[in-house]
Amino acid sequence: MPVLGRGGHAGGVFSLRRGTVGARFTVLYALVFLVSGIGLLGVTFLLAGSSVSNVAPGNNPPVRSGPDAAQERIRELQDQLAVMQTQQNRQLLAASLIALILMALISPVLGRVLARRVLRPLRHITTATRRISADSLDRRLAVDGPTDEVKELADTIDELLERLEASFAAQRRFVANASHELRTPLTTVRAALDVAVAKPDPAASTVALADRVRPQLDRVEHLLDGLLVLARAQHGAFADDAAVDLHDLVREALRERDADARALRVTVDVPEETVVRGSPALLTRLVGNVIDNAVTHNENGGWIEIVGSVTGPEAVLVVETGGRLLDQGEVDRLAQPFERLGGSRVGSSGLGLSIVAAVAAAHGGRLVLHARAAGGLRVTVTLPAARVPVPA
């Protein structure tokens, strides 16, 4: 395929360098068919022209006798042969043009058929790979067939998936084990503080130190608890599967969070029997984190609007808050662990919305964060709805 400059005057076919492989194969096969057809027709035309030009005069005896009559008869036959040759050449040229036009029309179709046939294994690999996510790394392509370039590519992807699965599993095990192991020294430190403060007439410095250390211990314990929940949600396997009503979870989460302390106006419109199916513990944490994020990251005297609905196979929980204008780029990163607005590390572990995203993904749902044009944040959690039995 020729290489073009930057003038752009060639256009057309050469711009397919930026197109799909199927389109390039189609054009390539069509050009091969077309050039082959032109060459074949050209050779046929040359051979037919030479064979006609070499035709000898017929053996019809002249009507008149004598040399002059014979010569005249020969000239007449030669003129007739020339006329016949011209007519045959015109007919052959017309037939060649018709055949060339048909070849030009048929060659793209044939090229497309061959291109689809050649790329069918690659489409199978692409479709199978798209179905594999971080929660289904145990799947493999397992392409059958002869050992060729396509099968080698599929086997290489399977090996890569195997390494990724081992790496993800090791990471989750490390987070879970580290969180468990760190709880022991935290418990020991907390017990030592309690013992020191519980002594008769403790020193004022000891009491002041305990008052400063306890909030930090609570914060570290909360962080470890969040890491455990995140690791469990990312693992995607839970045994406590049951039907959970989002209406009850929202009501309980609001009861535990003191929105009145900040004079927040809370509007709730979550119908009863907005039921999803999954882990009650994880779903409780999901709703609690969303409500906690709305209460904590809000302005005094602000508002919170909570709306739930069931649309077909999906249950949707939307939590909107007012506030300052937010950048959508920063908002999109909030679903990642330890990401905070403005990079602040005060008052938040940075795991709240990442746990929400992980729990939603583990249940086959998703989390969408949107910066409102009027200021504030809209958090949308979509989960698969559970079937609710119709009362008699």
MIDOVO-225464 format. One line per field, with one value per residue (C-alpha): residue number from 1; residue in three letters; x, y, z. Coordinates in steps of 0.5 Angstrom, whole numbers. Layout:
% MIDOVO-225464
pos <- c(NUM,...)
code <- c(ALA,...)
x <- c(X,...)
y <- c(Y,...)
z <- c(Z,...)
//
This chain:
% MIDOVO-225464
pos <- c(1,2,3,4,5,6,7,8,9,10,11,12,13,14,15,16,17,18,19,20,21,22,23,24,25,26,27,28,29,30,31,32,33,34,35,36,37,38,39,40,41,42,43,44,45,46,47,48,49,50,51,52,53,54,55,56,57,58,59,60,61,62,63,64,65,66,67,68,69,70,71,72,73,74,75,76,77,78,79,80,81,82,83,84,85,86,87,88,89,90,91,92,93,94,95,96,97,98,99,100,101,102,103,104,105,106,107,108,109,110,111,112,113,114,115,116,117,118,119,120,121,122,123,124,125,126,127,128,129,130,131,132,133,134,135,136,137,138,139,140,141,142,143,144,145,146,147,148,149,150,151,152,153,154,155,156,157,158,159,160,161,162,163,164,165,166,167,168,169,170,171,172,173,174,175,176,177,178,179,180,181,182,183,184,185,186,187,188,189,190,191,192,193,194,195,196,197,198,199,200,201,202,203,204,205,206,207,208,209,210,211,212,213,214,215,216,217,218,219,220,221,222,223,224,225,226,227,228,229,230,231,232,233,234,235,236,237,238,239,240,241,242,243,244,245,246,247,248,249,250,251,252,253,254,255,256,257,258,259,260,261,262,263,264,265,266,267,268,269,270,271,272,273,274,275,276,277,278,279,280,281,282,283,284,285,286,287,288,289,290,291,292,293,294,295,296,297,298,299,300,301,302,303,304,305,306,307,308,309,310,311,312,313,314,315,316,317,318,319,320,321,322,323,324,325,326,327,328,329,330,331,332,333,334,335,336,337,338,339,340,341,342,343,344,345,346,347,348,349,350,351,352,353,354,355,356,357,358,359,360,361,362,363,364,365,366,367,368,369,370,371,372,373,374,375,376,377,378,379,380,381,382,383,384,385,386,387,388,389,390,391,392)
code <- c(MET,PRO,VAL,LEU,GLY,ARG,GLY,GLY,HIS,ALA,GLY,GLY,VAL,PHE,SER,LEU,ARG,ARG,GLY,THR,VAL,GLY,ALA,ARG,PHE,THR,VAL,LEU,TYR,ALA,LEU,VAL,PHE,LEU,VAL,SER,GLY,ILE,GLY,LEU,LEU,GLY,VAL,THR,PHE,LEU,LEU,ALA,GLY,SER,SER,VAL,SER,ASN,VAL,ALA,PRO,GLY,ASN,ASN,PRO,PRO,VAL,ARG,SER,GLY,PRO,ASP,ALA,ALA,GLN,GLU,ARG,ILE,ARG,GLU,LEU,GLN,ASP,GLN,LEU,ALA,VAL,MET,GLN,THR,GLN,GLN,ASN,ARG,GLN,LEU,LEU,ALA,ALA,SER,LEU,ILE,ALA,LEU,ILE,LEU,MET,ALA,LEU,ILE,SER,PRO,VAL,LEU,GLY,ARG,VAL,LEU,ALA,ARG,ARG,VAL,LEU,ARG,PRO,LEU,ARG,HIS,ILE,THR,THR,ALA,THR,ARG,ARG,ILE,SER,ALA,ASP,SER,LEU,ASP,ARG,ARG,LEU,ALA,VAL,ASP,GLY,PRO,THR,ASP,GLU,VAL,LYS,GLU,LEU,ALA,ASP,THR,ILE,ASP,GLU,LEU,LEU,GLU,ARG,LEU,GLU,ALA,SER,PHE,ALA,ALA,GLN,ARG,ARG,PHE,VAL,ALA,ASN,ALA,SER,HIS,GLU,LEU,ARG,THR,PRO,LEU,THR,THR,VAL,ARG,ALA,ALA,LEU,ASP,VAL,ALA,VAL,ALA,LYS,PRO,ASP,PRO,ALA,ALA,SER,THR,VAL,ALA,LEU,ALA,ASP,ARG,VAL,ARG,PRO,GLN,LEU,ASP,ARG,VAL,GLU,HIS,LEU,LEU,ASP,GLY,LEU,LEU,VAL,LEU,ALA,ARG,ALA,GLN,HIS,GLY,ALA,PHE,ALA,ASP,ASP,ALA,ALA,VAL,ASP,LEU,HIS,ASP,LEU,VAL,ARG,GLU,ALA,LEU,ARG,GLU,ARG,ASP,ALA,ASP,ALA,ARG,ALA,LEU,ARG,VAL,THR,VAL,ASP,VAL,PRO,GLU,GLU,THR,VAL,VAL,ARG,GLY,SER,PRO,ALA,LEU,LEU,THR,ARG,LEU,VAL,GLY,ASN,VAL,ILE,ASP,ASN,ALA,VAL,THR,HIS,ASN,GLU,ASN,GLY,GLY,TRP,ILE,GLU,ILE,VAL,GLY,SER,VAL,THR,GLY,PRO,GLU,ALA,VAL,LEU,VAL,VAL,GLU,THR,GLY,GLY,ARG,LEU,LEU,ASP,GLN,GLY,GLU,VAL,ASP,ARG,LEU,ALA,GLN,PRO,PHE,GLU,ARG,LEU,GLY,GLY,SER,ARG,VAL,GLY,SER,SER,GLY,LEU,GLY,LEU,SER,ILE,VAL,ALA,ALA,VAL,ALA,ALA,ALA,HIS,GLY,GLY,ARG,LEU,VAL,LEU,HIS,ALA,ARG,ALA,ALA,GLY,GLY,LEU,ARG,VAL,THR,VAL,THR,LEU,PRO,ALA,ALA,ARG,VAL,PRO,VAL,PRO,ALA)
x <- c(0,3,5,2,5,1,-2,-8,-10,-10,-16,-20,-17,-11,-15,-16,-10,-13,-19,-21,-17,-24,-24,-17,-17,-24,-20,-14,-18,-22,-16,-13,-19,-20,-13,-13,-19,-16,-10,-14,-18,-12,-9,-15,-16,-9,-9,-16,-14,-8,-12,-17,-11,-8,-14,-13,-17,-23,-22,-28,-26,-27,-33,-29,-22,-16,-11,-14,-21,-17,-13,-20,-23,-17,-18,-25,-24,-19,-24,-29,-24,-22,-29,-30,-24,-26,-33,-30,-25,-31,-35,-30,-28,-35,-36,-29,-32,-38,-34,-29,-35,-38,-32,-31,-38,-37,-30,-32,-37,-32,-27,-32,-34,-26,-25,-30,-28,-21,-23,-28,-23,-21,-28,-29,-23,-25,-32,-30,-25,-30,-34,-28,-28,-24,-29,-29,-21,-22,-25,-21,-22,-20,-20,-20,-17,-10,-4,-3,-2,-9,-9,-2,-5,-11,-6,-2,-8,-10,-3,-4,-11,-8,-2,-8,-12,-6,-4,-11,-12,-6,-7,-14,-11,-6,-11,-15,-10,-6,-13,-14,-7,-7,-13,-9,-4,-9,-13,-7,-6,-13,-13,-6,-10,-16,-12,-7,-13,-17,-12,-13,-11,-8,-3,-6,-1,-4,-11,-9,-5,-11,-16,-11,-10,-17,-19,-13,-15,-22,-20,-15,-20,-25,-20,-18,-26,-27,-21,-24,-31,-27,-23,-29,-33,-28,-27,-35,-37,-42,-46,-51,-55,-62,-67,-66,-71,-67,-73,-71,-63,-64,-69,-64,-58,-61,-63,-55,-53,-55,-57,-61,-54,-52,-59,-60,-66,-67,-73,-74,-78,-76,-82,-83,-81,-76,-72,-65,-62,-55,-51,-55,-48,-45,-51,-52,-45,-47,-53,-49,-43,-48,-52,-46,-42,-48,-48,-41,-39,-45,-46,-49,-56,-56,-61,-61,-65,-66,-70,-71,-75,-75,-75,-75,-70,-66,-67,-64,-62,-61,-58,-57,-54,-53,-46,-40,-39,-35,-30,-33,-26,-24,-31,-30,-24,-28,-30,-22,-19,-16,-19,-22,-24,-18,-13,-16,-14,-18,-24,-25,-21,-22,-26,-33,-35,-30,-33,-40,-37,-34,-40,-45,-40,-40,-48,-48,-49,-46,-44,-45,-42,-44,-43,-49,-49,-52,-47,-47,-46,-51,-50,-53,-53,-56,-57,-61,-68,-71,-77,-82,-88,-95,-99,-106)
y <- c(0,7,12,19,25,31,34,30,30,23,22,16,9,12,15,7,7,10,5,-2,-8,-11,-4,-5,-12,-11,-6,-10,-16,-12,-9,-15,-18,-12,-12,-19,-18,-12,-16,-23,-19,-15,-22,-24,-18,-19,-26,-25,-19,-23,-29,-25,-22,-28,-31,-33,-32,-37,-42,-40,-41,-34,-33,-31,-34,-30,-27,-20,-23,-27,-21,-17,-23,-23,-16,-17,-22,-18,-12,-17,-20,-13,-11,-17,-16,-9,-12,-17,-12,-8,-13,-16,-9,-8,-15,-13,-7,-10,-15,-10,-6,-13,-14,-8,-9,-16,-15,-11,-16,-22,-18,-16,-24,-26,-20,-22,-30,-28,-24,-28,-31,-24,-22,-28,-26,-19,-21,-26,-21,-15,-20,-21,-16,-15,-19,-25,-26,-33,-34,-36,-35,-42,-42,-48,-50,-51,-47,-41,-34,-33,-38,-36,-29,-32,-37,-30,-27,-33,-33,-25,-26,-32,-27,-21,-26,-28,-21,-19,-24,-23,-16,-17,-22,-17,-12,-17,-20,-13,-10,-16,-16,-9,-9,-13,-7,-2,-6,-7,1,3,-2,1,8,6,2,9,13,8,9,13,20,20,25,31,29,22,24,30,24,19,25,26,19,16,20,18,11,11,14,8,3,6,6,-1,-3,1,-3,-10,-8,-5,-12,-16,-12,-13,-20,-20,-27,-26,-31,-27,-26,-24,-19,-12,-6,1,5,1,2,10,11,7,11,18,16,15,21,27,32,37,39,42,45,41,40,33,31,23,20,12,8,2,-5,-1,-8,-11,-17,-18,-18,-14,-12,-9,-6,-2,0,3,7,9,12,15,19,20,23,28,30,31,34,39,47,49,50,46,41,33,30,23,19,12,8,2,2,-5,-10,-4,0,7,11,18,23,30,36,43,47,50,49,42,40,34,32,32,29,23,21,20,13,11,10,15,21,27,34,39,34,35,29,32,29,23,17,17,11,12,13,8,3,5,4,-3,-6,-3,-7,-13,-13,-12,-5,2,8,15,22,28,35,39,45,50,47,41,33,28,21,16,8,3,-4,-10,-10,-16,-19,-17,-22,-19,-19,-23)
z <- c(0,-2,3,3,4,8,2,3,-5,-5,0,-1,-1,3,8,10,14,20,19,21,19,16,11,9,8,4,-1,-1,-4,-8,-11,-12,-16,-20,-22,-24,-28,-32,-33,-35,-40,-43,-44,-47,-52,-54,-56,-59,-63,-66,-68,-72,-75,-77,-80,-87,-93,-95,-100,-104,-111,-115,-120,-125,-128,-130,-125,-125,-123,-117,-115,-114,-111,-106,-104,-103,-98,-95,-94,-91,-86,-84,-83,-79,-75,-73,-71,-67,-64,-62,-59,-55,-53,-51,-47,-44,-41,-39,-35,-32,-29,-27,-24,-20,-17,-15,-12,-6,-4,-5,-1,4,5,5,10,15,14,16,22,25,30,32,33,37,41,42,44,49,52,53,57,62,68,74,78,72,71,72,65,59,52,50,43,39,32,29,32,28,29,32,37,39,41,44,49,50,53,57,60,61,65,69,71,73,77,81,82,84,89,92,93,96,101,103,104,108,112,114,116,121,123,125,129,134,136,136,141,145,145,146,152,155,155,158,164,164,165,170,175,181,180,173,171,167,162,161,161,155,151,152,149,143,142,142,136,132,134,132,125,124,126,121,116,117,117,110,107,110,107,100,100,101,96,91,92,89,93,99,103,106,100,102,99,102,102,100,104,110,109,108,114,118,115,116,124,125,122,125,120,124,127,121,120,113,110,108,103,102,97,97,96,100,97,93,94,91,93,95,102,107,111,104,102,109,108,101,103,110,106,101,106,110,104,103,110,112,105,105,108,114,112,106,103,101,97,96,91,90,84,81,73,70,72,76,82,82,89,87,93,91,95,94,95,91,84,83,77,74,73,80,82,77,81,88,86,87,94,98,93,96,93,93,96,103,108,114,116,111,110,102,102,102,95,93,98,94,87,89,93,87,82,86,86,78,79,78,81,77,80,77,79,79,74,80,85,89,87,85,87,83,85,80,83,80,83,86,85,90,91,90,96,95)
//
